[in-house]
Amino acid sequence: MFRTVNDQPTLWDSILPPELLVLPVELGRVDALLDDSVFFAPFAAYFDARIGRPSIPMETYLRLMFLKFRYRLGYESLCREVADSISWQRFAGSRSEPGFPSRPR
C-alpha cells in the first residue's frame, strides 16, 4: 500500500512547547519544497494500494534521504541523529513517535 504522508497526530505533538515546533531556517525551506506532490509521482507506479504491506510514508523516506545526503551521514548515524533531534523528527514527518526511525540492529 502506497502512503505519501504520515497524517496521524500524536499526544506528544500537543504537549511540545511552541519553540520546538519551529524548524530551523534551512529545513523550513526544504520542508516547503518537499510539500509538493510532484516528488511522490515517480513512486506511485511501483506501489499497489490494494495489496501488500503498507510502506513507510514516502514523504518520510524522501526527507530522511535528504538529511542523509545533506549531512553526509550513513544509515546508522542518520537513525541516531534523527532519534536525538526533535526538529529532525518533525522535518522527517515522524510525529515524534517513540523509536522512529527504527535503529539498525
C-alpha positions, 0 to 999 in steps of 0.5 A: 500500500502506497502512503505519501504522508504520515497524517496521524497526530500524536499526544506528544505533538500537543504537549511540545512547547511552541519553540520546538515546533519551529524548524530551523531556517534551512529545513523550513525551506526544504520542508516547503519544497518537499510539500509538493506532490510532484516528488511522490509521482515517480513512486506511485507506479511501483506501489499497489494500494490494494495489496501488500504491506503498507510502506513507510510514508514516502514523504518520510523516506524522501526527507530522511534521504535528504538529511542523509545526503545533506549531512553526509551521514550513513544509515546508522548515524542518520537513525541516531541523529534523527532519534536525538533531534526533535526538529529532525523528527518533525522535518522527517514527518515522524510525529515524534513517535517513540523509536522512529526511525527504527535503529539498525540492529 
